[in-house]
Amino acid sequence: MMNSGEEAVQFGSAAGLDPDDMIYAQYRETGVFMWRGFTIDDCMDQCFGNRLEGGRGRQMPVHYGSHKLNIQFISSCLATQMPHGEREREQVGGLELRGWRRRKKEREW
């Protein structure tokens, strides 16, 4: 999935988040994944659907995700991240006024 010219926006948005903030990404946000530590090998494992991939080969190609990096798996349908993101916001206690950072709360996977 092409995303040429959008790299700065992706890295910039990821840089503004804490590592424990959950991300609900869409197709053209590979830069966000890479900022968090998703490697080219991880991308290739997912595209080939092999056993090394986070979804164990059960996802369509370019449906990246990583529990370890706090990034939810991408969905084929558009805007499916919105209700999940809202639920995440409710669970972690909303947003702080300064910096749009969420309040810190211990979470378990």
C-alpha positions in Angstrom: 0.0 0.0 0.0 1.6 3.2 -1.2 2.0 6.2 1.2 4.6 8.3 -0.4 4.7 11.9 0.8 2.9 11.1 4.1 5.9 10.0 6.1 6.5 13.2 8.0 2.9 13.2 9.3 3.1 9.6 10.4 6.4 10.0 12.3 5.2 13.3 13.8 2.0 11.9 15.1 3.7 8.8 16.6 6.4 11.0 18.2 3.7 12.8 20.1 2.5 9.7 21.9 3.9 7.7 24.8 5.0 4.2 24.2 2.2 2.8 26.3 -0.5 4.8 24.4 -2.7 2.5 22.2 -2.7 3.2 18.5 -5.6 2.5 16.1 -4.0 2.8 12.7 -5.1 2.6 9.1 -3.4 1.4 6.0 -1.2 4.3 5.2 0.5 4.6 8.5 3.5 2.3 8.2 5.7 5.1 9.6 3.8 5.0 12.9 4.6 1.3 13.2 8.3 1.9 12.3 8.5 4.7 14.9 7.3 2.2 17.5 9.9 -0.4 16.5 8.1 -2.5 13.9 10.8 -3.6 11.5 10.9 -4.3 7.8 11.2 -8.0 8.6 8.0 -7.7 10.7 6.3 -6.0 7.6 7.5 -8.8 5.3 6.4 -11.6 7.8 2.9 -10.1 7.9 2.7 -9.7 4.1 3.7 -13.3 3.6 1.4 -14.4 6.5 4.0 -16.7 8.1 4.1 -18.0 11.7 6.5 -15.2 12.8 3.8 -12.6 12.2 1.8 -11.2 15.1 -1.5 -12.5 13.8 0.0 -15.9 13.0 -0.9 -15.7 9.3 -4.6 -15.0 10.0 -4.6 -11.4 8.7 -4.9 -10.1 5.2 -1.7 -8.6 3.8 -0.9 -5.1 5.1 -3.1 -5.5 8.1 -0.3 -4.9 10.5 -0.6 -4.8 14.3 1.5 -5.5 17.4 0.4 -6.3 20.9 4.0 -5.7 22.1 4.0 -2.2 20.6 0.4 -1.3 21.6 -0.8 -1.0 18.0 -4.2 -2.6 17.2 -4.4 -4.7 14.0 -5.6 -2.8 10.9 -9.1 -3.5 9.7 -10.3 -3.7 6.1 -13.3 -1.5 6.7 -12.9 2.2 6.9 -13.5 4.1 10.2 -13.7 1.0 12.3 -11.0 2.4 14.6 -13.3 5.2 15.8 -15.6 3.2 18.2 -12.6 1.3 19.5 -10.6 4.4 20.1 -13.5 6.0 22.0 -13.8 2.9 24.2 -10.1 3.0 24.9 -10.4 6.7 25.9 -13.2 5.8 28.3 -11.2 2.9 29.8 -8.1 4.9 30.5 -10.0 7.8 32.1 -10.1 10.4 29.4 -7.6 13.0 28.2 -5.6 15.4 30.3 -6.0 19.1 29.5 -2.3 19.6 28.8 -0.7 18.0 25.8 -3.7 15.7 25.0 -1.9 12.9 26.9 -4.1 10.3 28.5 -3.9 9.8 32.2 -1.6 7.1 33.2 -3.2 3.8 34.3 -1.8 0.4 34.6 -3.0 -1.9 31.9 -2.6 -5.6 31.2 -2.7 -7.4 28.0 
